[in-house]
Amino acid sequence: MLSRTAENLYWTARYVERADSIARLLEVAYRIHLIPNTNEGYLSEWDSILRASGIKEEYLRKHKEINKEKIEFFLLFDESNNSSIKSCIVKARNNLKMVRTAVTLEVWNTVNSWYHELENYEQGRYTSKNLPEILDWVKKQVNLIKGTIDHTQLVNDGFDFIRLGIYFERAVFYSKNN
């Protein structure tokens, strides 16, 4: 296997896993936000997810203040944020597109449809009220991609680099939080 192919498979998997992690963080903050709070204006759950994702400084350089709607957009659709779900989906597809012959048609179709379905959730159609729907869609697509990889991909070096990318991203993500 060429190192370029291995690298693209590895990074595709990392971006898929990162999108899943960001979606889960947003879901936690959203659920905590629904709990009645006696401290008016206290936004610790939104500050916490920025710190947990390791991009608080990047967010504050751009926005200067903690704001729920701005954080949601920053983590969902902001293309200047390399960890936004949209950026992860676009980068995962672009990496996989370069090595389409290294994966099964089913894996490619799953990632490619994820990319094209993103248009349904773009900023113009997005509101905070449908945040749970968007996050459920992201998690469902990630599970579909991982399941398709597990059940259709040959267990070879390419499969191993995909797995390495998933587990390395998970390790990096959790090590940021300790």
KAKA-V684836 format. One record per backbone hydrogen bond with DSSP energy under -1.0 kcal/mol. NH is the residue of the N-H (numbers start at 1). CO is the residue of the C=O. E is the energy in kcal/mol with one decimal. If there is no record, write none. Layout:
BEGIN
<<NH/CO/E> <NH/CO/E>>
END
This chain:
BEGIN
<<6/2/-2.3> <7/3/-2.7> <8/4/-2.3> <9/5/-2.3> <10/6/-2.5> <11/7/-2.7> <12/8/-2.2> <13/9/-2.2> <14/10/-2.0> <15/11/-2.5> <16/12/-2.2> <17/13/-2.5> <18/14/-2.6> <19/15/-2.2> <20/16/-1.7> <21/17/-2.3> <22/18/-2.6> <23/19/-2.2> <24/20/-2.2> <25/21/-2.2> <26/22/-2.6> <27/23/-2.1> <28/24/-2.1> <29/25/-2.4> <30/26/-2.6> <31/27/-2.4> <32/28/-2.5> <33/29/-2.4> <34/30/-1.0> <35/32/-1.2> <40/38/-1.1> <42/39/-1.9> <47/43/-2.0> <48/44/-2.8> <49/45/-1.7> <50/46/-1.4> <51/47/-2.1> <52/48/-3.0> <53/49/-1.9> <55/50/-1.9> <59/55/-2.3> <60/56/-2.8> <61/57/-2.0> <62/58/-1.0> <63/59/-2.8> <64/60/-1.3> <71/67/-2.6> <72/68/-2.6> <73/69/-2.3> <74/70/-2.7> <75/71/-2.6> <76/72/-1.8> <77/73/-2.4> <78/73/-1.7> <81/78/-1.3> <84/81/-1.8> <85/75/-2.5> <86/76/-2.5> <88/84/-2.5> <89/85/-2.5> <90/86/-2.6> <91/87/-2.6> <92/88/-2.6> <93/89/-2.3> <94/90/-2.5> <95/91/-2.5> <96/92/-2.2> <97/93/-2.7> <98/94/-1.1> <99/96/-1.1> <102/99/-2.3> <103/100/-1.2> <108/104/-2.2> <109/105/-2.9> <110/106/-2.1> <111/107/-2.2> <112/108/-3.0> <113/109/-2.4> <114/110/-1.7> <115/111/-2.0> <116/112/-2.2> <117/113/-2.6> <119/116/-1.0> <120/117/-1.6> <121/118/-1.9> <122/119/-1.2> <125/122/-1.8> <130/127/-1.1> <131/128/-1.3> <134/130/-2.0> <135/131/-2.6> <136/132/-2.4> <137/133/-2.0> <138/134/-2.3> <139/135/-2.5> <140/136/-2.5> <141/137/-2.5> <142/138/-2.4> <143/139/-2.3> <144/140/-2.3> <145/141/-2.7> <146/142/-2.8> <147/143/-2.5> <148/144/-2.4> <149/145/-2.5> <150/146/-2.6> <151/147/-2.1> <152/148/-1.8> <153/149/-1.7> <156/154/-1.5> <160/156/-2.1> <161/157/-2.3> <162/158/-2.0> <163/159/-2.5> <164/160/-2.6> <165/161/-2.2> <166/162/-2.1> <167/163/-2.7> <168/164/-2.6> <169/165/-2.2> <170/166/-2.0> <171/167/-2.2> <172/168/-2.7> <173/169/-2.6> <174/170/-2.4> <175/171/-2.1> <176/172/-1.3>>
END
